[in-house]
């Protein structure tokens, strides 16, 4: 529960910190496409973007392992922001969606329905997720 509360507080803090207004997924797809076709010249091919996505996920993972895991920060990690790394992952994922014709809004809505149907009681019955379960890894 502490982690969820911390996440909500960080989310609110980041909105204030960056003074960003809300953006829909569809608008994000449009804005990325506009930027790519005007400033970026063109999309990298799909396999190149898949490789870039893996690199960006790796950078995010590195920060999370150091912040929430047991590894200590290296000098090269200093000054990196988790929000920026997440945005990099999202950017490349949006690029891949745009170039493969995936509407992420529709895909996410379908995914919510799938998870709600498939997992409607699975998590509720999971003993590992019970609030009174004191197990920590």
N, C-alpha and C positions, 0 to 999 in steps of 0.2 A: 504494500500500500504506500509505503514511503516513496518508492520509486515512481509510482504513478503521480503522486502529489508533486514530487520534484519535477517531473516532466511537464506537468501543467504549468507550474510556476515558471520554468524555463521558457516554455512556449509564450507565455504572456510577456515575460521579460524581453525575449527576442523581438516580439512585435513592437514593443516600445523602443527598444534599442535601435532597431533599423527603421522605425516609423513607416512600415509598409502597410499598404491597404490590401484587402483580400483580393485574390485573383482566382478565377475559376480554372479548372484543368483545361477546358477548351480554349480559354484566352491564353493560357500559358503555351499551349500547342501553337496557337496562331502567332504569338510574339516570338517564340523560338524560330518558327519558320520565316517570319519577316527578317529577323536578325541574320539567320543563316543565308538567306537569298540576297540580302543587301550588303552586309558587312563580312560575312563568312564566305562569300562567293558561291559555295555549293556545299551540300552535305558530303561528308566522307562516306565511303561505301559502308554497307551494313556490317561487314566483318570487321572493318577498322573501328567502327563505332562500338561494336561488341567488345573489342579489345580495350578500347578507351573506357567503357563502362566498367570492365573488370579492374582496370587500374584505379579508377575513382572509388570503387567499392573498397579496394585495398587500402587506399588512403584514409577513408572513413574508418575502416576496421582498425587501422593502426592507432588512430586517435582514441577510439572507444576502448581498445584493449589497454591503453595506457591510463585513461581516465577512470574506467570502471573495473578493469582487470588488475592483475598483479604486476604488470610491467611498469617500469619507471619511464618518464619522458626522456628523450634524447634531445640534444641541443637542436637538431634539425626539426624537431616537432614543435618547438616553441613558436608562438605567434599564429599557429594554425587554429582555425575556428571550426568546430563541429558543424555549425549551421552552413558554413561555406562549402564544406566537404559534402554535406547532404544535398545542397543545391547543385553541386557539380554532378552528383549521381543522377539527380532528377533531370537536369539539363540533357545529359546524354540519353537517358531513357526516353525523354520526350523526342529527341532527334530520331531515335530508332522507331518510335511509334509513328512519327510523321512520315518517315520514308518507307514504312511498311504498310501504311494505310490503317493503322489502329487508332480508333477513337478512344482515348483513355477514359473519358467520362463514362461512356457506355460500357467499356470493359470493367471498370471499377464497380459500376452498378450491378453488373452481372456477377462479379466476383463476390460482392456482399450477399447477394441472393444465394449463391452456391454455398458460401460459408455458413450462412444462417440456416440453411436446410441441412447441410451435412453435419454441422457441429452444434445443432440446437441443444443437445443435452450432454455431449461429450465432455466439454470443459467443466460444466457444472458438476459432473460426476467424478472429475479428476481429483483424486486425493492430494496430489502434489500442489494443486492450486487453492486448496482450502486455506482460508485466512488464519486459522488456528494452527496450521502446519508450520512448525518451527524449523523445518529442514532448510538449510542453506548449503550451497555448494562451495 
